[in-house]
């Protein structure tokens, strides 16, 4: 299960959306800032892949490693 934590006005979040879509990677999205803060996510975008959290360049690296 893949979940993207993002904000609608975040340029990097929009870039990650584009990369995920181009690769055909299915994901759900959360833009609820209060929920993110409650679970300890304080940086967007954050990509949650089966419980492993990726931020920054690690997101791009993970996406690029997918066929």
PQR file with spaces between the fields and no chain letter, atoms N, CA, C, O and H, PARSE charges and radii, in Angstrom:
ATOM       1  N    UNK     1       0.847   -1.169    0.000 -0.4000 1.5000
ATOM       2  CA   UNK     1       0.000    0.000    0.000 -0.0000 2.0000
ATOM       3  C    UNK     1       0.897    1.239    0.000  0.5500 1.7000
ATOM       4  O    UNK     1       1.857    1.333    0.764 -0.5500 1.4000
ATOM       5  N    UNK     2       0.560    2.179   -0.872 -0.4000 1.5000
ATOM       6  CA   UNK     2       1.351    3.401   -1.014 -0.0000 2.0000
ATOM       7  C    UNK     2       0.445    4.595   -0.754  0.5500 1.7000
ATOM       8  O    UNK     2      -0.635    4.715   -1.332 -0.5500 1.4000
ATOM       9  H    UNK     2      -0.220    2.103   -1.493  0.4000 1.0000
ATOM      10  N    UNK     3       0.906    5.470    0.124 -0.4000 1.5000
ATOM      11  CA   UNK     3       0.146    6.681    0.433 -0.0000 2.0000
ATOM      12  C    UNK     3       1.066    7.879    0.329  0.5500 1.7000
ATOM      13  O    UNK     3       2.178    7.881    0.858 -0.5500 1.4000
ATOM      14  H    UNK     3       1.783    5.372    0.593  0.4000 1.0000
ATOM      15  N    UNK     4       0.583    8.897   -0.362 -0.4000 1.5000
ATOM      16  CA   UNK     4       1.320   10.141   -0.502 -0.0000 2.0000
ATOM      17  C    UNK     4       0.693   11.184    0.406  0.5500 1.7000
ATOM      18  O    UNK     4      -0.495   11.485    0.298 -0.5500 1.4000
ATOM      19  H    UNK     4      -0.320    8.896   -0.792  0.4000 1.0000
ATOM      20  N    UNK     5       1.501   11.731    1.300 -0.4000 1.5000
ATOM      21  CA   UNK     5       1.076   12.840    2.142 -0.0000 2.0000
ATOM      22  C    UNK     5       1.559   14.107    1.457  0.5500 1.7000
ATOM      23  O    UNK     5       2.757   14.282    1.234 -0.5500 1.4000
ATOM      24  H    UNK     5       2.467   11.487    1.388  0.4000 1.0000
ATOM      25  N    UNK     6       0.624   14.992    1.124 -0.4000 1.5000
ATOM      26  CA   UNK     6       0.983   16.162    0.343 -0.0000 2.0000
ATOM      27  C    UNK     6       0.092   17.349    0.686  0.5500 1.7000
ATOM      28  O    UNK     6      -0.858   17.248    1.463 -0.5500 1.4000
ATOM      29  H    UNK     6      -0.349   14.849    1.305  0.4000 1.0000
ATOM      30  N    UNK     7       0.439   18.469    0.078 -0.4000 1.5000
ATOM      31  CA   UNK     7      -0.368   19.680    0.189 -0.0000 2.0000
ATOM      32  C    UNK     7      -0.613   20.204   -1.226  0.5500 1.7000
ATOM      33  O    UNK     7       0.274   20.127   -2.077 -0.5500 1.4000
ATOM      34  H    UNK     7       1.210   18.550   -0.553  0.4000 1.0000
ATOM      35  N    UNK     8      -1.808   20.735   -1.483 -0.4000 1.5000
ATOM      36  CA   UNK     8      -2.151   21.128   -2.852 -0.0000 2.0000
ATOM      37  C    UNK     8      -1.284   22.241   -3.432  0.5500 1.7000
ATOM      38  O    UNK     8      -1.156   22.325   -4.653 -0.5500 1.4000
ATOM      39  H    UNK     8      -2.528   20.797   -0.792  0.4000 1.0000
ATOM      40  N    UNK     9      -0.693   23.087   -2.618 -0.4000 1.5000
ATOM      41  CA   UNK     9       0.112   24.193   -3.134 -0.0000 2.0000
ATOM      42  C    UNK     9       1.612   23.901   -3.116  0.5500 1.7000
ATOM      43  O    UNK     9       2.420   24.801   -3.344 -0.5500 1.4000
ATOM      44  H    UNK     9      -0.797   23.018   -1.625  0.4000 1.0000
ATOM      45  N    UNK    10       1.980   22.679   -2.853 -0.4000 1.5000
ATOM      46  CA   UNK    10       3.382   22.269   -2.751 -0.0000 2.0000
ATOM      47  C    UNK    10       3.894   21.839   -4.132  0.5500 1.7000
ATOM      48  O    UNK    10       3.405   20.868   -4.709 -0.5500 1.4000
ATOM      49  H    UNK    10       1.323   21.948   -2.667  0.4000 1.0000
ATOM      50  N    UNK    11       4.880   22.569   -4.649 -0.4000 1.5000
ATOM      51  CA   UNK    11       5.436   22.249   -5.955 -0.0000 2.0000
ATOM      52  C    UNK    11       6.076   20.871   -6.008  0.5500 1.7000
ATOM      53  O    UNK    11       5.889   20.140   -6.980 -0.5500 1.4000
ATOM      54  H    UNK    11       5.278   23.357   -4.180  0.4000 1.0000
ATOM      55  N    UNK    12       6.823   20.511   -4.983 -0.4000 1.5000
ATOM      56  CA   UNK    12       7.456   19.192   -4.958 -0.0000 2.0000
ATOM      57  C    UNK    12       6.402   18.091   -4.882  0.5500 1.7000
ATOM      58  O    UNK    12       6.566   17.031   -5.486 -0.5500 1.4000
ATOM      59  H    UNK    12       6.975   21.105   -4.193  0.4000 1.0000
ATOM      60  N    UNK    13       5.316   18.340   -4.141 -0.4000 1.5000
ATOM      61  CA   UNK    13       4.224   17.361   -4.066 -0.0000 2.0000
ATOM      62  C    UNK    13       3.637   17.127   -5.451  0.5500 1.7000
ATOM      63  O    UNK    13       3.378   15.987   -5.836 -0.5500 1.4000
ATOM      64  H    UNK    13       5.183   19.201   -3.651  0.4000 1.0000
ATOM      65  N    UNK    14       3.428   18.202   -6.195 -0.4000 1.5000
ATOM      66  CA   UNK    14       2.882   18.080   -7.541 -0.0000 2.0000
ATOM      67  C    UNK    14       3.836   17.323   -8.460  0.5500 1.7000
ATOM      68  O    UNK    14       3.395   16.557   -9.316 -0.5500 1.4000
ATOM      69  H    UNK    14       3.638   19.128   -5.882  0.4000 1.0000
ATOM      70  N    UNK    15       5.134   17.531   -8.288 -0.4000 1.5000
ATOM      71  CA   UNK    15       6.133   16.806   -9.065 -0.0000 2.0000
ATOM      72  C    UNK    15       6.083   15.315   -8.752  0.5500 1.7000
ATOM      73  O    UNK    15       6.155   14.487   -9.661 -0.5500 1.4000
ATOM      74  H    UNK    15       5.493   18.153   -7.592  0.4000 1.0000
ATOM      75  N    UNK    16       5.961   14.969   -7.476 -0.4000 1.5000
ATOM      76  CA   UNK    16       5.870   13.561   -7.079 -0.0000 2.0000
ATOM      77  C    UNK    16       4.604   12.932   -7.658  0.5500 1.7000
ATOM      78  O    UNK    16       4.638   11.794   -8.127 -0.5500 1.4000
ATOM      79  H    UNK    16       5.903   15.641   -6.738  0.4000 1.0000
ATOM      80  N    UNK    17       3.485   13.665   -7.628 -0.4000 1.5000
ATOM      81  CA   UNK    17       2.250   13.182   -8.267 -0.0000 2.0000
ATOM      82  C    UNK    17       2.535   12.796   -9.723  0.5500 1.7000
ATOM      83  O    UNK    17       2.182   11.705  -10.171 -0.5500 1.4000
ATOM      84  H    UNK    17       3.457   14.589   -7.246  0.4000 1.0000
ATOM      85  N    UNK    18       3.177   13.710  -10.445 -0.4000 1.5000
ATOM      86  CA   UNK    18       3.457   13.490  -11.861 -0.0000 2.0000
ATOM      87  C    UNK    18       4.315   12.243  -12.062  0.5500 1.7000
ATOM      88  O    UNK    18       4.034   11.434  -12.946 -0.5500 1.4000
ATOM      89  H    UNK    18       3.463   14.596  -10.080  0.4000 1.0000
ATOM      90  N    UNK    19       5.358   12.081  -11.248 -0.4000 1.5000
ATOM      91  CA   UNK    19       6.227   10.918  -11.388 -0.0000 2.0000
ATOM      92  C    UNK    19       5.484    9.615  -11.100  0.5500 1.7000
ATOM      93  O    UNK    19       5.632    8.638  -11.834 -0.5500 1.4000
ATOM      94  H    UNK    19       5.587   12.738  -10.529  0.4000 1.0000
ATOM      95  N    UNK    20       4.694    9.602  -10.041 -0.4000 1.5000
ATOM      96  CA   UNK    20       3.925    8.396   -9.713 -0.0000 2.0000
ATOM      97  C    UNK    20       2.969    8.046  -10.850  0.5500 1.7000
ATOM      98  O    UNK    20       2.859    6.885  -11.245 -0.5500 1.4000
ATOM      99  H    UNK    20       4.574   10.396   -9.445  0.4000 1.0000
ATOM     100  N    UNK    21       2.285    9.052  -11.365 -0.4000 1.5000
ATOM     101  CA   UNK    21       1.334    8.818  -12.452 -0.0000 2.0000
ATOM     102  C    UNK    21       2.042    8.328  -13.711  0.5500 1.7000
ATOM     103  O    UNK    21       1.558    7.405  -14.365 -0.5500 1.4000
ATOM     104  H    UNK    21       2.375    9.995  -11.043  0.4000 1.0000
ATOM     105  N    UNK    22       3.167    8.921  -14.059 -0.4000 1.5000
ATOM     106  CA   UNK    22       3.926    8.499  -15.251 -0.0000 2.0000
ATOM     107  C    UNK    22       4.363    7.048  -15.164  0.5500 1.7000
ATOM     108  O    UNK    22       4.360    6.329  -16.163 -0.5500 1.4000
ATOM     109  H    UNK    22       3.560    9.671  -13.528  0.4000 1.0000
ATOM     110  N    UNK    23       4.740    6.621  -13.965 -0.4000 1.5000
ATOM     111  CA   UNK    23       5.182    5.238  -13.764 -0.0000 2.0000
ATOM     112  C    UNK    23       4.010    4.269  -13.604  0.5500 1.7000
ATOM     113  O    UNK    23       4.201    3.053  -13.564 -0.5500 1.4000
ATOM     114  H    UNK    23       4.742    7.205  -13.153  0.4000 1.0000
ATOM     115  N    UNK    24       2.796    4.817  -13.512 -0.4000 1.5000
ATOM     116  CA   UNK    24       1.625    3.966  -13.330 -0.0000 2.0000
ATOM     117  C    UNK    24       1.546    3.345  -11.947  0.5500 1.7000
ATOM     118  O    UNK    24       0.965    2.273  -11.775 -0.5500 1.4000
ATOM     119  H    UNK    24       2.641    5.804  -13.544  0.4000 1.0000
ATOM     120  N    UNK    25       2.126    4.013  -10.966 -0.4000 1.5000
ATOM     121  CA   UNK    25       2.134    3.514   -9.591 -0.0000 2.0000
ATOM     122  C    UNK    25       0.842    3.960   -8.911  0.5500 1.7000
ATOM     123  O    UNK    25       0.548    5.152   -8.834 -0.5500 1.4000
ATOM     124  H    UNK    25       2.597    4.883  -11.105  0.4000 1.0000
ATOM     125  N    UNK    26       0.085    2.997   -8.427 -0.4000 1.5000
ATOM     126  CA   UNK    26      -1.169    3.307   -7.737 -0.0000 2.0000
ATOM     127  C    UNK    26      -0.878    3.740   -6.310  0.5500 1.7000
ATOM     128  O    UNK    26      -0.029    3.164   -5.629 -0.5500 1.4000
ATOM     129  H    UNK    26       0.324    2.028   -8.489  0.4000 1.0000
ATOM     130  N    UNK    27      -1.600    4.769   -5.867 -0.4000 1.5000
ATOM     131  CA   UNK    27      -1.395    5.301   -4.526 -0.0000 2.0000
ATOM     132  C    UNK    27      -2.656    6.011   -4.069  0.5500 1.7000
ATOM     133  O    UNK    27      -3.503    6.397   -4.875 -0.5500 1.4000
ATOM     134  H    UNK    27      -2.290    5.237   -6.420  0.4000 1.0000
ATOM     135  N    UNK    28      -2.761    6.171   -2.771 -0.4000 1.5000
ATOM     136  CA   UNK    28      -3.800    7.022   -2.202 -0.0000 2.0000
ATOM     137  C    UNK    28      -3.110    8.280   -1.707  0.5500 1.7000
ATOM     138  O    UNK    28      -1.885    8.338   -1.600 -0.5500 1.4000
ATOM     139  H    UNK    28      -2.073    5.857   -2.116  0.4000 1.0000
ATOM     140  N    UNK    29      -3.914    9.277   -1.410 -0.4000 1.5000
ATOM     141  CA   UNK    29      -3.338   10.554   -1.014 -0.0000 2.0000
ATOM     142  C    UNK    29      -4.037   11.096    0.223  0.5500 1.7000
ATOM     143  O    UNK    29      -5.241   10.917    0.407 -0.5500 1.4000
ATOM     144  H    UNK    29      -4.909    9.230   -1.497  0.4000 1.0000
ATOM     145  N    UNK    30      -3.265   11.756    1.054 -0.4000 1.5000
ATOM     146  CA   UNK    30      -3.804   12.449    2.223 -0.0000 2.0000
ATOM     147  C    UNK    30      -3.296   13.879    2.203  0.5500 1.7000
ATOM     148  O    UNK    30      -2.093   14.121    2.113 -0.5500 1.4000
ATOM     149  H    UNK    30      -2.287   11.902    0.904  0.4000 1.0000
ATOM     150  N    UNK    31      -4.224   14.827    2.287 -0.4000 1.5000
ATOM     151  CA   UNK    31      -3.857   16.237    2.363 -0.0000 2.0000
ATOM     152  C    UNK    31      -4.363   16.871    3.654  0.5500 1.7000
ATOM     153  O    UNK    31      -4.410   18.096    3.774 -0.5500 1.4000
ATOM     154  H    UNK    31      -5.202   14.631    2.360  0.4000 1.0000
ATOM     155  N    UNK    32      -4.738   16.044    4.606 -0.4000 1.5000
ATOM     156  CA   UNK    32      -5.262   16.506    5.891 -0.0000 2.0000
ATOM     157  C    UNK    32      -4.092   16.822    6.831  0.5500 1.7000
ATOM     158  O    UNK    32      -3.517   15.922    7.442 -0.5500 1.4000
ATOM     159  H    UNK    32      -4.700   15.049    4.509  0.4000 1.0000
ATOM     160  N    UNK    33      -3.752   18.094    6.938 -0.4000 1.5000
ATOM     161  CA   UNK    33      -2.593   18.528    7.713 -0.0000 2.0000
ATOM     162  C    UNK    33      -2.727   18.147    9.180  0.5500 1.7000
ATOM     163  O    UNK    33      -1.746   17.727    9.794 -0.5500 1.4000
ATOM     164  H    UNK    33      -4.220   18.825    6.442  0.4000 1.0000
ATOM     165  N    UNK    34      -3.916   18.282    9.757 -0.4000 1.5000
ATOM     166  CA   UNK    34      -4.109   17.905   11.165 -0.0000 2.0000
ATOM     167  C    UNK    34      -3.818   16.420   11.371  0.5500 1.7000
ATOM     168  O    UNK    34      -3.155   16.045   12.338 -0.5500 1.4000
ATOM     169  H    UNK    34      -4.713   18.623    9.258  0.4000 1.0000
ATOM     170  N    UNK    35      -4.309   15.578   10.467 -0.4000 1.5000
ATOM     171  CA   UNK    35      -4.058   14.139   10.564 -0.0000 2.0000
ATOM     172  C    UNK    35      -2.555   13.862   10.455  0.5500 1.7000
ATOM     173  O    UNK    35      -2.001   13.080   11.227 -0.5500 1.4000
ATOM     174  H    UNK    35      -4.847   15.883    9.681  0.4000 1.0000
ATOM     175  N    UNK    36      -1.904   14.517    9.483 -0.4000 1.5000
ATOM     176  CA   UNK    36      -0.464   14.306    9.313 -0.0000 2.0000
ATOM     177  C    UNK    36       0.289   14.664   10.594  0.5500 1.7000
ATOM     178  O    UNK    36       1.168   13.919   11.027 -0.5500 1.4000
ATOM     179  H    UNK    36      -2.354   15.153    8.856  0.4000 1.0000
ATOM     180  N    UNK    37      -0.052   15.794   11.195 -0.4000 1.5000
ATOM     181  CA   UNK    37       0.618   16.209   12.430 -0.0000 2.0000
ATOM     182  C    UNK    37       0.358   15.209   13.552  0.5500 1.7000
ATOM     183  O    UNK    37       1.254   14.917   14.343 -0.5500 1.4000
ATOM     184  H    UNK    37      -0.766   16.399   10.843  0.4000 1.0000
ATOM     185  N    UNK    38      -0.860   14.685   13.625 -0.4000 1.5000
ATOM     186  CA   UNK    38      -1.210   13.725   14.671 -0.0000 2.0000
ATOM     187  C    UNK    38      -0.416   12.432   14.570  0.5500 1.7000
ATOM     188  O    UNK    38      -0.148   11.788   15.584 -0.5500 1.4000
ATOM     189  H    UNK    38      -1.588   14.922   12.982  0.4000 1.0000
ATOM     190  N    UNK    39      -0.034   12.041   13.342 -0.4000 1.5000
ATOM     191  CA   UNK    39       0.726   10.795   13.199 -0.0000 2.0000
ATOM     192  C    UNK    39       2.226   11.046   13.059  0.5500 1.7000
ATOM     193  O    UNK    39       2.998   10.118   12.819 -0.5500 1.4000
ATOM     194  H    UNK    39      -0.252   12.564   12.518  0.4000 1.0000
ATOM     195  N    UNK    40       2.634   12.313   13.212 -0.4000 1.5000
ATOM     196  CA   UNK    40       4.056   12.631   13.247 -0.0000 2.0000
ATOM     197  C    UNK    40       4.687   12.995   11.912  0.5500 1.7000
ATOM     198  O    UNK    40       5.911   13.078   11.812 -0.5500 1.4000
ATOM     199  H    UNK    40       2.007   13.067   13.407  0.4000 1.0000
ATOM     200  N    UNK    41       3.880   13.213   10.897 -0.4000 1.5000
ATOM     201  CA   UNK    41       4.426   13.627    9.601 -0.0000 2.0000
ATOM     202  C    UNK    41       4.428   15.150    9.566  0.5500 1.7000
ATOM     203  O    UNK    41       3.378   15.787    9.648 -0.5500 1.4000
ATOM     204  H    UNK    41       2.886   13.145   10.979  0.4000 1.0000
ATOM     205  N    UNK    42       5.625   15.725    9.443 -0.4000 1.5000
ATOM     206  CA   UNK    42       5.732   17.178    9.456 -0.0000 2.0000
ATOM     207  C    UNK    42       6.444   17.720    8.225  0.5500 1.7000
ATOM     208  O    UNK    42       6.892   18.866    8.215 -0.5500 1.4000
ATOM     209  H    UNK    42       6.478   15.208    9.377  0.4000 1.0000
ATOM     210  N    UNK    43       6.549   16.897    7.189 -0.4000 1.5000
ATOM     211  CA   UNK    43       7.204   17.306    5.952 -0.0000 2.0000
ATOM     212  C    UNK    43       6.417   16.755    4.774  0.5500 1.7000
ATOM     213  O    UNK    43       6.071   15.574    4.748 -0.5500 1.4000
ATOM     214  H    UNK    43       6.185   15.966    7.197  0.4000 1.0000
ATOM     215  N    UNK    44       6.135   17.611    3.801 -0.4000 1.5000
ATOM     216  CA   UNK    44       5.493   17.130    2.584 -0.0000 2.0000
ATOM     217  C    UNK    44       6.370   17.474    1.397  0.5500 1.7000
ATOM     218  O    UNK    44       7.000   18.532    1.373 -0.5500 1.4000
ATOM     219  H    UNK    44       6.416   18.571    3.822  0.4000 1.0000
ATOM     220  N    UNK    45       6.416   16.594    0.419 -0.4000 1.5000
ATOM     221  CA   UNK    45       5.722   15.326    0.376 -0.0000 2.0000
ATOM     222  C    UNK    45       6.421   14.266    1.225  0.5500 1.7000
ATOM     223  O    UNK    45       7.637   14.289    1.413 -0.5500 1.4000
ATOM     224  H    UNK    45       5.905   15.734    0.439  0.4000 1.0000
ATOM     225  N    UNK    46       5.625   13.356    1.722 -0.4000 1.5000
ATOM     226  CA   UNK    46       6.114   12.146    2.366 -0.0000 2.0000
ATOM     227  C    UNK    46       5.416   10.982    1.690  0.5500 1.7000
ATOM     228  O    UNK    46       4.200   11.006    1.497 -0.5500 1.4000
ATOM     229  H    UNK    46       4.637   13.337    1.570  0.4000 1.0000
ATOM     230  N    UNK    47       6.176    9.976    1.334 -0.4000 1.5000
ATOM     231  CA   UNK    47       5.623    8.789    0.696 -0.0000 2.0000
ATOM     232  C    UNK    47       5.724    7.631    1.671  0.5500 1.7000
ATOM     233  O    UNK    47       6.808    7.312    2.160 -0.5500 1.4000
ATOM     234  H    UNK    47       7.163    9.958    1.491  0.4000 1.0000
ATOM     235  N    UNK    48       4.594    7.004    1.950 -0.4000 1.5000
ATOM     236  CA   UNK    48       4.536    5.845    2.846 -0.0000 2.0000
ATOM     237  C    UNK    48       4.343    4.606    1.985  0.5500 1.7000
ATOM     238  O    UNK    48       3.306    4.436    1.343 -0.5500 1.4000
ATOM     239  H    UNK    48       3.713    7.263    1.553  0.4000 1.0000
ATOM     240  N    UNK    49       5.351    3.746    1.978 -0.4000 1.5000
ATOM     241  CA   UNK    49       5.293    2.501    1.210 -0.0000 2.0000
ATOM     242  C    UNK    49       5.312    1.355    2.210  0.5500 1.7000
ATOM     243  O    UNK    49       6.361    0.993    2.743 -0.5500 1.4000
ATOM     244  H    UNK    49       6.193    3.884    2.499  0.4000 1.0000
ATOM     245  N    UNK    50       4.146    0.796    2.453 -0.4000 1.5000
ATOM     246  CA   UNK    50       4.014   -0.322    3.395 -0.0000 2.0000
ATOM     247  C    UNK    50       4.670   -0.027    4.747  0.5500 1.7000
ATOM     248  O    UNK    50       5.309   -0.897    5.338 -0.5500 1.4000
ATOM     249  H    UNK    50       3.294    1.090    2.020  0.4000 1.0000
ATOM     250  N    UNK    51       4.506    1.205    5.228 -0.4000 1.5000
ATOM     251  CA   UNK    51       5.019    1.573    6.543 -0.0000 2.0000
ATOM     252  C    UNK    51       6.406    2.188    6.545  0.5500 1.7000
ATOM     253  O    UNK    51       6.854    2.687    7.577 -0.5500 1.4000
ATOM     254  H    UNK    51       3.987    1.912    4.748  0.4000 1.0000
ATOM     255  N    UNK    52       7.096    2.163    5.412 -0.4000 1.5000
ATOM     256  CA   UNK    52       8.389    2.816    5.301 -0.0000 2.0000
ATOM     257  C    UNK    52       8.169    4.207    4.729  0.5500 1.7000
ATOM     258  O    UNK    52       7.562    4.361    3.669 -0.5500 1.4000
ATOM     259  H    UNK    52       6.733    1.757    4.574  0.4000 1.0000
ATOM     260  N    UNK    53       8.666    5.223    5.435 -0.4000 1.5000
ATOM     261  CA   UNK    53       8.453    6.601    5.016 -0.0000 2.0000
ATOM     262  C    UNK    53       9.658    7.124    4.240  0.5500 1.7000
ATOM     263  O    UNK    53      10.807    6.929    4.634 -0.5500 1.4000
ATOM     264  H    UNK    53       9.159    5.098    6.296  0.4000 1.0000
ATOM     265  N    UNK    54       9.366    7.789    3.132 -0.4000 1.5000
ATOM     266  CA   UNK    54      10.393    8.404    2.290 -0.0000 2.0000
ATOM     267  C    UNK    54      10.108    9.899    2.194  0.5500 1.7000
ATOM     268  O    UNK    54       8.956   10.309    2.053 -0.5500 1.4000
ATOM     269  H    UNK    54       8.432    7.948    2.812  0.4000 1.0000
ATOM     270  N    UNK    55      11.157   10.708    2.271 -0.4000 1.5000
ATOM     271  CA   UNK    55      11.020   12.150    2.071 -0.0000 2.0000
ATOM     272  C    UNK    55      12.145   12.605    1.145  0.5500 1.7000
ATOM     273  O    UNK    55      13.147   11.913    0.966 -0.5500 1.4000
ATOM     274  H    UNK    55      12.093   10.375    2.386  0.4000 1.0000
ATOM     275  N    UNK    56      11.952   13.781    0.568 -0.4000 1.5000
ATOM     276  CA   UNK    56      12.995   14.377   -0.266 -0.0000 2.0000
ATOM     277  C    UNK    56      13.432   13.486   -1.413  0.5500 1.7000
ATOM     278  O    UNK    56      12.612   12.840   -2.066 -0.5500 1.4000
ATOM     279  H    UNK    56      11.139   14.343    0.714  0.4000 1.0000
ATOM     280  N    UNK    57      14.737   13.460   -1.646 -0.4000 1.5000
ATOM     281  CA   UNK    57      15.309   12.704   -2.763 -0.0000 2.0000
ATOM     282  C    UNK    57      15.008   11.214   -2.664  0.5500 1.7000
ATOM     283  O    UNK    57      14.954   10.527   -3.685 -0.5500 1.4000
ATOM     284  H    UNK    57      15.403   13.985   -1.115  0.4000 1.0000
ATOM     285  N    UNK    58      14.816   10.711   -1.467 -0.4000 1.5000
ATOM     286  CA   UNK    58      14.514    9.289   -1.297 -0.0000 2.0000
ATOM     287  C    UNK    58      13.209    8.904   -2.009  0.5500 1.7000
ATOM     288  O    UNK    58      13.068    7.772   -2.472 -0.5500 1.4000
ATOM     289  H    UNK    58      14.860   11.269   -0.638  0.4000 1.0000
ATOM     290  N    UNK    59      12.264    9.838   -2.095 -0.4000 1.5000
ATOM     291  CA   UNK    59      11.016    9.571   -2.832 -0.0000 2.0000
ATOM     292  C    UNK    59      11.337    9.376   -4.307  0.5500 1.7000
ATOM     293  O    UNK    59      10.885    8.414   -4.927 -0.5500 1.4000
ATOM     294  H    UNK    59      12.379   10.757   -1.718  0.4000 1.0000
ATOM     295  N    UNK    60      12.115   10.293   -4.862 -0.4000 1.5000
ATOM     296  CA   UNK    60      12.472   10.228   -6.277 -0.0000 2.0000
ATOM     297  C    UNK    60      13.240    8.940   -6.561  0.5500 1.7000
ATOM     298  O    UNK    60      12.971    8.261   -7.552 -0.5500 1.4000
ATOM     299  H    UNK    60      12.482   11.075   -4.359  0.4000 1.0000
ATOM     300  N    UNK    61      14.189    8.603   -5.699 -0.4000 1.5000
ATOM     301  CA   UNK    61      14.961    7.371   -5.872 -0.0000 2.0000
ATOM     302  C    UNK    61      14.061    6.149   -5.846  0.5500 1.7000
ATOM     303  O    UNK    61      14.235    5.241   -6.660 -0.5500 1.4000
ATOM     304  H    UNK    61      14.408    9.154   -4.894  0.4000 1.0000
ATOM     305  N    UNK    62      13.092    6.104   -4.919 -0.4000 1.5000
ATOM     306  CA   UNK    62      12.190    4.961   -4.824 -0.0000 2.0000
ATOM     307  C    UNK    62      11.360    4.851   -6.103  0.5500 1.7000
ATOM     308  O    UNK    62      11.230    3.766   -6.669 -0.5500 1.4000
ATOM     309  H    UNK    62      12.951    6.841   -4.258  0.4000 1.0000
ATOM     310  N    UNK    63      10.799    5.976   -6.560 -0.4000 1.5000
ATOM     311  CA   UNK    63       9.979    5.953   -7.772 -0.0000 2.0000
ATOM     312  C    UNK    63      10.818    5.505   -8.971  0.5500 1.7000
ATOM     313  O    UNK    63      10.374    4.668   -9.757 -0.5500 1.4000
ATOM     314  H    UNK    63      10.904    6.858   -6.100  0.4000 1.0000
ATOM     315  N    UNK    64      12.011    6.047   -9.113 -0.4000 1.5000
ATOM     316  CA   UNK    64      12.877    5.694  -10.247 -0.0000 2.0000
ATOM     317  C    UNK    64      13.328    4.246  -10.219  0.5500 1.7000
ATOM     318  O    UNK    64      13.691    3.692  -11.257 -0.5500 1.4000
ATOM     319  H    UNK    64      12.372    6.726   -8.474  0.4000 1.0000
ATOM     320  N    UNK    65      13.312    3.623   -9.047 -0.4000 1.5000
ATOM     321  CA   UNK    65      13.738    2.216   -8.954 -0.0000 2.0000
ATOM     322  C    UNK    65      12.632    1.259   -9.406  0.5500 1.7000
ATOM     323  O    UNK    65      12.858    0.056   -9.532 -0.5500 1.4000
ATOM     324  H    UNK    65      13.017    4.073   -8.204  0.4000 1.0000
ATOM     325  N    UNK    66      11.453    1.796   -9.646 -0.4000 1.5000
ATOM     326  CA   UNK    66      10.331    0.970  -10.101 -0.0000 2.0000
ATOM     327  C    UNK    66      10.340    0.915  -11.614  0.5500 1.7000
ATOM     328  O    UNK    66      10.523    1.930  -12.286 -0.5500 1.4000
ATOM     329  H    UNK    66      11.269    2.774   -9.545  0.4000 1.0000
ATOM     330  N    UNK    67      10.139   -0.295  -12.148 -0.4000 1.5000
ATOM     331  CA   UNK    67      10.163   -0.534  -13.594 -0.0000 2.0000
ATOM     332  C    UNK    67       9.283    0.359  -14.325  0.5500 1.7000
ATOM     333  O    UNK    67       9.198    0.276  -15.550 -0.5500 1.4000
ATOM     334  H    UNK    67       9.991   -1.120  -11.602  0.4000 1.0000
